Amino acid sequence: MESKIEFAFSAEVWQYLGIGGWFFVSFPESISAEIRNNLKWQEEGWGRLKATAKTGNTAWKTSIWFDTKKNTYLLPLKAEIRKREHIEAGNMLNIIVKV
């Protein structure tokens, strides 16, 4: 059975400085702990959970990943979403994620 628990938060967009230069937002640690404690059983490889996300007027299907170094989940922001919502590193976003 698939869960549909909704989490809403604000977070700053940051860019990974390695190869590919992906953009992300990090979940607050409290929300990450709640997801990890209640939904870890649904994780696929590398701590990945399927999710839907929304910021501004754009919603999309995606996955979130648990980052053991930051002890939080990460939401990737692909180029199409950033372009549609005019998102750049350093922007604060209001995010809704359903896991």
C-alpha positions in Angstrom: 0.0 0.0 0.0 1.3 3.4 -1.0 1.5 6.2 1.6 0.5 9.7 0.8 1.7 11.7 3.7 2.1 15.4 3.0 5.0 17.6 4.3 5.2 21.3 3.8 8.3 23.4 4.5 10.5 26.3 3.3 14.1 25.7 2.3 17.0 27.4 0.5 18.0 26.1 -2.9 21.7 24.9 -3.1 23.8 23.6 -5.9 26.1 20.5 -5.6 29.5 21.6 -6.7 30.6 18.3 -8.2 30.1 16.8 -11.6 26.6 17.6 -13.0 26.0 20.5 -10.6 22.5 19.4 -9.5 20.3 21.7 -7.5 18.6 20.6 -4.3 16.6 21.6 -1.3 17.3 19.9 2.0 14.4 18.8 4.1 14.3 20.1 7.7 15.9 17.6 10.1 12.6 17.1 12.0 10.7 16.2 8.8 13.5 13.9 7.7 13.4 12.1 11.1 9.7 11.7 10.8 9.9 10.2 7.3 12.9 8.0 8.3 11.1 6.7 11.4 7.8 6.0 9.7 8.5 5.3 6.0 12.0 3.9 5.8 10.5 0.5 5.0 9.4 2.0 1.6 12.9 3.1 0.6 14.5 1.7 -2.5 18.2 1.6 -3.2 20.4 4.4 -1.7 17.7 5.6 0.6 15.4 6.7 -2.2 11.7 7.3 -1.8 9.2 8.0 -4.6 7.4 11.3 -4.0 5.5 14.1 -5.7 6.6 17.6 -5.1 5.2 21.1 -5.7 6.6 24.6 -5.6 4.8 27.6 -6.9 2.5 26.5 -9.7 4.5 23.4 -10.6 4.0 19.9 -9.4 6.1 16.9 -10.5 6.8 13.2 -9.8 10.2 12.7 -8.4 12.2 10.8 -5.7 13.9 12.1 -2.5 17.2 10.7 -1.2 18.4 10.4 2.3 21.8 12.0 2.7 23.7 10.3 5.5 26.2 13.2 5.7 23.6 15.8 6.3 21.2 13.5 8.0 18.3 14.7 5.9 16.4 14.0 2.8 17.2 15.9 -0.4 14.8 17.0 -3.1 16.4 17.4 -6.5 15.3 20.3 -8.7 15.7 19.4 -12.3 16.3 22.1 -15.0 12.7 22.0 -16.3 11.3 22.8 -12.9 13.9 25.5 -12.2 13.2 27.1 -15.6 9.5 27.0 -15.2 9.6 28.6 -11.7 12.6 30.8 -12.2 14.6 29.1 -9.5 18.3 29.8 -8.7 20.7 28.8 -6.0 20.0 30.8 -2.9 16.3 31.2 -3.5 13.9 30.3 -0.6 11.2 27.9 -1.8 7.9 26.9 -0.2 7.7 23.1 -0.9 5.0 20.5 -0.5 6.1 16.9 -0.8 3.9 13.8 -0.7 5.6 10.6 0.2 
